[in-house]
Amino acid sequence: MPTATLSSRGQLVIPAGVRELVGWRPGDQASVIVSPDATEVSLRRKETLDEMADRLSRYVRPGTEPLLDVHGLYQMREPRA
């Protein structure tokens, strides 16, 4: 099992093999998740805007116009009874 080393500056060095396996590149950001009892730490690579848009576009029907005016959408809705 690969190990990561904490530097004197508080930086965690993740082994190259692990970075390659998960597809991390210099400049990528990660979310840090700490277990409730603070005995485990997990890292999750943050999605780029392009990755997020691509993932979310799967839920939009082809030909759907982009929503540019959220306020206008709410104005068009019928009032609740």
C-alpha distances in whole Angstrom, upper triangle without the diagonal:
4,7,10,13,16,19,23,24,22,20,16,15,12,11,13,11,10,14,15,13,15,18,18,21,23,25,23,23,21,22,20,20,20,20,24,23,21,18,16,16,15,16,18,20,24,26,29,32,33,30,31,35,33,32,35,37,36,38,41,44,45,48,48,49,47,47,49,51,49,52,55,53,53,57,57,56,59,59,58,60
4,7,10,13,16,20,21,19,17,13,11,9,7,10,9,8,11,13,12,14,16,16,18,19,22,20,21,19,20,19,19,20,20,24,23,21,18,16,15,15,15,17,18,22,24,27,30,31,28,30,33,32,31,34,36,36,38,41,44,45,47,47,48,45,46,47,49,48,51,53,52,52,56,56,55,58,58,57,60
4,7,10,13,16,18,15,14,10,9,8,7,11,11,10,12,15,14,15,18,17,19,19,21,20,20,18,19,17,18,18,19,22,21,18,16,14,13,14,14,17,18,22,25,27,31,31,29,30,34,33,32,35,37,37,39,42,45,46,49,48,48,46,46,47,49,48,50,53,52,52,55,56,55,58,58,57,60
4,7,10,13,14,12,10,6,5,5,6,10,11,10,11,14,15,15,17,15,17,17,18,17,17,15,17,15,16,16,18,22,21,17,16,14,12,12,12,15,16,20,23,25,28,29,27,29,32,32,31,33,36,36,38,41,44,45,47,46,47,44,44,45,47,45,48,51,50,50,53,54,54,56,56,56,58
4,6,10,11,10,8,6,5,7,9,12,14,13,14,17,18,18,20,17,18,17,19,19,18,17,18,16,18,18,20,23,22,18,17,15,14,15,15,18,19,22,25,27,30,32,30,31,34,35,34,36,39,39,41,43,47,48,50,49,49,46,46,47,48,47,50,52,51,52,55,56,55,58,58,57,60
4,7,8,6,6,4,6,9,12,15,17,16,16,19,20,20,21,18,19,18,19,19,18,16,17,15,17,17,19,22,21,17,16,15,13,15,15,18,19,21,25,26,30,32,30,31,34,35,34,36,39,40,41,43,47,48,50,49,49,45,45,45,47,46,48,51,50,50,54,55,54,57,57,56,59
4,5,5,5,6,7,11,13,16,19,18,17,21,22,22,23,20,20,18,18,19,19,18,19,18,20,20,22,25,24,20,19,19,17,18,17,21,21,23,26,27,31,33,31,32,36,36,36,38,41,42,43,45,49,49,51,50,50,47,47,46,48,47,49,52,52,52,55,57,56,59,59,58,61
4,5,7,10,11,15,17,20,23,22,21,25,26,25,26,23,23,20,21,22,21,21,22,20,22,21,24,26,25,21,21,21,19,21,20,23,24,26,29,30,33,35,34,35,38,39,38,40,43,44,46,48,51,52,54,52,52,49,48,48,50,48,50,53,53,53,56,58,57,60,60,59,62
4,6,9,11,15,17,20,23,21,20,24,26,24,25,21,21,18,18,19,18,18,19,18,21,20,23,25,25,21,21,21,18,20,19,22,22,23,26,27,30,32,32,32,35,37,36,38,41,42,43,45,49,50,51,50,49,46,45,45,46,45,47,50,50,50,53,55,54,57,57,56,60
4,7,10,13,16,18,21,19,19,22,24,22,23,20,20,18,17,18,16,16,16,14,17,16,20,22,21,17,18,17,15,16,16,19,19,21,24,25,28,31,30,30,33,34,34,35,38,40,41,43,46,47,49,47,47,44,43,43,44,43,45,48,48,48,51,53,52,55,54,54,57
4,6,10,13,15,18,16,15,19,20,19,19,16,16,14,14,15,14,13,15,13,16,17,20,22,22,18,18,17,14,15,14,16,16,18,22,23,26,28,27,27,31,32,31,33,36,37,38,40,44,45,47,45,45,41,41,41,43,42,44,47,46,47,50,51,51,54,54,53,56
4,6,10,12,15,13,12,16,17,16,17,14,15,14,14,14,13,12,14,12,15,15,18,21,21,17,16,14,12,12,11,14,15,17,20,22,25,27,26,26,30,30,30,32,35,35,37,39,43,44,46,44,44,41,41,41,43,42,44,47,46,47,50,51,51,54,53,53,56
4,6,9,12,10,10,13,15,15,15,13,13,12,14,14,14,13,16,15,17,18,21,24,23,20,19,17,14,14,13,15,15,18,21,22,26,27,25,27,30,30,30,32,35,35,37,40,43,43,46,45,45,42,42,42,44,43,46,49,48,48,52,53,52,55,55,55,58
4,6,8,7,7,10,11,11,12,10,11,12,14,13,13,12,15,14,16,17,20,23,23,20,18,16,13,12,11,13,13,16,19,20,24,25,23,25,28,28,27,30,32,33,35,37,40,41,43,42,43,40,41,41,43,42,45,48,46,47,50,51,51,54,54,53,57
4,6,5,6,9,10,11,12,11,12,13,16,15,16,15,18,17,19,20,22,26,26,23,21,18,16,15,14,15,15,19,21,22,26,27,25,27,30,29,28,31,34,34,36,39,42,42,45,44,44,42,43,43,46,45,48,50,49,50,53,54,53,56,57,56,59
4,5,5,6,8,10,10,9,10,11,14,14,16,16,19,19,21,23,25,29,29,26,24,21,19,17,15,16,15,18,20,21,25,25,23,25,28,27,27,30,32,32,35,37,40,40,43,42,43,40,42,42,45,44,47,49,48,49,53,53,53,56,57,56,59
4,5,5,6,9,10,10,12,14,17,16,18,17,20,20,21,23,25,29,29,26,24,21,19,17,15,16,16,19,20,22,26,25,23,25,28,27,26,30,32,31,34,37,39,39,42,42,43,41,42,43,46,45,48,50,48,50,53,53,53,56,57,56,59
4,5,5,6,8,9,11,13,16,14,15,14,16,16,18,19,21,25,25,23,21,18,15,13,12,13,12,16,18,20,23,23,21,23,26,25,24,27,30,29,32,34,37,38,40,40,41,38,39,40,43,42,45,47,46,47,50,51,50,53,54,53,56
4,5,5,6,5,7,10,12,10,12,12,15,16,18,20,22,26,27,24,22,19,16,14,11,12,10,14,15,17,21,21,18,21,24,23,22,25,28,28,30,32,35,36,38,38,38,36,37,38,40,40,43,45,43,45,48,48,48,51,52,51,55
4,6,5,6,8,11,14,12,15,15,18,19,21,23,25,29,30,27,26,22,20,17,14,14,12,16,16,17,21,20,18,21,24,22,22,26,27,27,30,32,35,35,37,37,38,36,37,38,41,40,44,46,44,46,49,49,49,52,53,53,56
4,6,8,11,14,16,14,16,15,17,18,20,22,23,27,28,26,24,20,18,15,14,13,12,16,16,18,22,21,18,21,23,22,21,24,26,26,28,31,33,34,37,36,38,36,37,38,41,40,43,45,44,45,48,48,48,51,52,51,54
4,6,9,13,14,11,13,12,14,15,17,19,21,25,26,24,23,19,16,13,11,9,8,12,13,15,18,18,15,17,20,19,18,21,23,23,25,28,31,31,34,34,35,32,34,35,37,36,40,42,40,41,45,45,44,47,48,48,51
4,6,10,12,9,12,12,15,17,19,22,24,27,29,26,26,22,19,16,13,11,9,12,12,13,16,16,13,16,19,17,17,21,22,22,25,27,30,30,33,32,33,31,32,33,36,36,39,41,39,41,44,44,44,47,48,48,51
4,7,9,6,9,9,13,15,17,20,23,26,28,25,24,21,17,15,11,10,7,10,11,12,16,16,14,16,19,19,18,22,23,24,26,28,31,32,34,33,34,31,32,33,36,35,38,40,39,40,44,44,44,47,48,48,51
4,6,6,9,11,15,17,20,23,26,29,30,27,27,24,20,18,14,13,10,12,12,12,16,16,15,17,20,20,20,23,25,26,28,30,33,33,35,34,34,31,33,33,36,35,39,41,40,41,44,45,45,48,49,49,53
4,6,9,11,15,17,20,23,26,29,31,27,27,24,21,19,15,15,12,13,14,13,17,17,17,19,22,22,23,25,27,28,31,32,35,35,37,36,36,33,34,34,36,36,39,41,40,42,45,46,46,49,50,50,54
4,6,10,13,15,19,22,25,28,30,26,27,24,20,18,15,14,11,11,12,11,14,15,15,17,20,20,21,23,25,27,29,30,33,33,35,34,33,30,31,31,33,33,36,38,37,39,42,43,43,46,47,47,51
4,7,10,13,16,19,23,26,27,24,25,22,18,15,12,10,7,7,9,9,12,13,13,14,17,18,18,20,22,24,26,27,31,31,33,32,31,28,29,29,32,31,34,36,35,37,40,41,41,44,45,45,48
4,7,10,13,16,20,22,24,21,22,19,15,13,10,8,6,6,8,9,12,14,13,14,17,18,18,20,22,24,25,27,31,31,33,32,31,28,28,28,31,30,32,35,34,35,38,39,39,42,43,42,46
4,6,10,13,16,19,21,18,19,16,12,9,6,5,4,5,9,11,14,16,14,15,18,19,18,20,23,24,25,27,31,32,34,32,32,29,29,30,32,30,33,36,35,35,38,40,39,42,42,42,45
4,6,10,13,16,18,15,17,14,10,8,6,5,6,6,10,12,15,18,16,15,19,20,18,20,23,24,24,27,31,32,34,32,32,29,29,29,31,29,32,34,33,33,37,38,37,40,40,39,42
4,7,10,13,15,12,13,10,7,6,5,7,9,10,14,16,19,21,19,19,22,23,22,23,26,27,28,30,34,35,38,35,36,33,32,33,34,32,34,37,36,36,39,41,40,42,42,41,44
4,7,9,12,10,11,8,6,5,6,8,11,12,15,18,21,23,21,20,23,24,22,23,27,27,27,30,34,36,38,36,36,33,33,34,35,32,35,38,36,36,39,41,39,42,41,40,43
4,6,8,6,8,6,5,6,9,11,15,16,19,22,24,27,25,24,27,28,26,27,30,31,31,34,37,39,42,39,40,37,36,37,38,35,38,41,39,38,42,43,42,44,43,42,44
4,5,5,6,5,6,8,11,14,17,18,22,25,27,29,27,25,29,30,27,28,32,32,32,35,38,40,43,41,41,39,38,39,40,37,39,42,40,40,43,44,42,45,44,42,44
4,5,8,8,10,12,15,17,20,21,24,27,29,32,29,28,31,32,29,30,34,34,33,36,40,42,44,42,43,40,39,40,40,37,39,42,41,39,43,44,42,44,43,41,43
4,6,8,10,13,16,19,22,24,27,30,32,35,32,31,34,35,33,33,37,37,36,40,43,46,48,46,46,43,42,43,44,41,43,46,44,43,47,48,46,48,47,45,47
4,6,7,11,14,17,20,21,25,28,30,33,30,29,33,34,31,32,36,36,36,39,43,45,47,45,45,42,42,42,43,40,42,46,44,43,47,48,46,48,47,46,48
4,7,10,14,17,20,22,26,29,31,34,31,30,34,35,32,33,37,37,37,40,44,46,48,46,47,44,44,44,45,43,45,48,46,46,49,51,49,51,50,48,51
4,7,10,13,17,19,22,25,28,30,27,27,31,31,29,30,34,33,34,37,40,42,45,43,44,41,41,42,43,41,43,46,44,44,47,48,47,49,48,47,49
4,7,10,13,16,19,22,25,27,24,24,28,28,26,28,31,31,32,35,38,40,43,41,41,38,38,39,40,38,40,43,42,41,45,46,45,47,47,45,48
4,7,10,13,16,19,22,24,21,21,24,25,22,24,28,28,28,31,35,37,39,37,38,35,35,36,38,36,38,41,39,39,43,44,43,45,45,44,47
4,7,9,13,16,19,20,18,18,22,22,20,22,25,26,27,30,33,34,37,35,36,33,33,34,36,34,37,39,38,38,42,43,41,44,44,43,46
4,6,9,12,15,17,14,14,18,18,16,18,22,22,23,26,29,31,33,32,32,29,30,31,33,31,34,36,35,35,39,39,38,41,42,41,44
4,6,9,13,14,11,12,16,16,15,17,20,21,22,25,28,29,31,30,30,28,28,29,31,30,33,35,34,35,38,39,38,41,42,41,44
4,6,9,11,10,9,13,14,13,15,18,19,20,22,26,27,29,27,27,24,25,25,27,26,29,32,30,31,34,35,35,38,38,38,42
4,6,8,6,6,10,10,10,12,14,16,17,19,22,23,25,24,24,21,22,23,25,24,27,30,28,29,33,33,33,36,37,37,40
4,5,5,6,9,10,11,12,14,16,18,19,22,23,24,23,23,20,21,21,24,23,27,29,27,29,32,33,33,36,37,38,41
4,5,5,6,8,10,10,12,15,16,17,20,20,21,20,19,16,17,17,20,20,23,25,24,26,29,29,29,33,34,35,38
4,5,5,6,9,10,10,13,15,15,18,18,19,19,18,16,17,18,21,21,25,26,25,27,30,30,31,34,36,36,40
4,5,5,6,9,10,12,14,15,18,18,20,20,20,18,19,20,23,23,26,28,26,28,31,31,31,35,36,36,40
4,5,5,6,8,10,12,13,17,17,19,18,18,16,17,18,21,20,23,25,23,25,28,28,28,31,33,33,36
4,5,5,6,9,10,11,14,14,16,14,15,12,14,15,18,18,22,23,21,23,26,26,26,30,31,32,35
4,6,5,7,10,10,13,13,15,15,16,14,16,18,21,21,25,25,24,26,29,28,28,32,34,34,37
4,6,6,8,10,13,14,17,16,17,16,17,19,22,21,25,26,24,25,29,28,28,31,33,33,36
4,5,6,7,11,13,15,13,14,13,14,16,19,18,21,22,20,22,25,24,24,27,29,29,32
4,5,5,8,9,11,10,12,11,13,15,18,18,22,22,20,22,25,24,24,27,29,30,33
4,6,8,9,12,12,14,14,16,19,21,21,24,25,22,24,27,26,25,28,30,30,34
4,7,9,12,11,13,13,14,17,19,18,22,22,19,21,24,23,22,25,27,27,30
4,6,9,7,10,10,11,15,17,16,20,20,17,19,22,21,20,23,26,26,29
4,6,6,9,11,13,16,19,18,22,21,18,21,23,21,21,24,26,27,30
4,6,9,11,14,17,19,20,23,22,20,23,25,23,23,26,29,30,33
4,6,9,12,15,17,19,22,20,18,21,23,21,22,25,28,29,32
4,6,9,12,14,15,18,17,14,18,20,17,18,21,24,26,29
4,6,9,11,13,16,14,13,16,18,16,17,21,24,25,29
4,6,9,10,14,13,12,15,17,16,17,21,24,25,29
4,6,7,10,10,8,12,14,13,14,18,20,22,26
4,6,9,9,9,12,14,14,16,19,21,23,27
4,5,5,6,9,10,11,13,17,18,21,24
4,5,5,6,9,10,11,15,16,18,21
4,5,5,6,9,10,14,14,16,20
4,5,5,6,9,12,14,16,20
4,5,5,7,10,12,15,18
4,5,5,9,9,12,15
4,6,8,9,12,15
4,6,9,12,15
4,6,9,12
4,6,9
4,6
4
